[in-house]
Amino acid sequence: MIIKNVELETVCGITSRLPENLLAEIAFAGKSNVGKSSMINALVNRKALARTSGQPGKTQTINFYNVNQEVYLVDLPGYGFARVSHSEKEKWGQLIERYLHGSRQLRAVFLLVDIRHEPGENDKMMYEWICHNGYDPIIIATKLDKIKRSQIQKQVKLVKEGLGVKPGTLVIPFSAETKQGREDIWNEIERICFPERRKVQDESEGR
């Protein structure tokens, strides 16, 4: 997708009312230190649209990024490493669940995990929770630039087995540094949100 314009349109906290958007929404979930903000910046070709931080758990709201007045990229609160109370984490969980159940425009959920490591208990719980809420997550394996090319397939297999994914689940290796995997993510978003456009493009490329 060619990015013409993008803006942070809506920020929803624990007590906020969710927006009633008319455009399709694509949500991204992941651990607090998995590189979600960096990935969103890479997807939209902006250096600092989504604020990155060395302090895990910086994203404590649901952030709606409007891309080209065509689709929303939705950044969900990170989980796992945030230095907040258990009750606060529960509230974040309730906020995410309210969104997953309440959004009429949510088309897909991407789950980010670190390609370097076997998925942790929090990752497994989030995967199962997203499935429980009616979505089959597409997996983005981040920090691809941190491993050797020869290790990719082995680590992708580790991610799949660690999460216990359903057969046919797509895992996209991705690097915010090199942008490798960016086009694959956008291809999936277009396939989900704009199937006719994607079909025409695939045919023009001889796929």
Secondary structure, 3 states (H helix, E strand, C coil): CCCCCEEEEEEECCCCCCCCCCCEEEEEEEECCCCHHHHHHHHCCCCCCCCCCCCCCCCCCEEEEEECCCEEEEECCCECCCCCCHHHHHHHHHHHHHHHHHCCCEEEEEEEEECCCCCCHHHHHHHHHHHHCCCCCEEEEECHHHCCHHHHHHHHHHHHHHHCCCCCCCEEECCCCCCCCHHHHHHHHHHHHCHHHHHHHHHHCCC
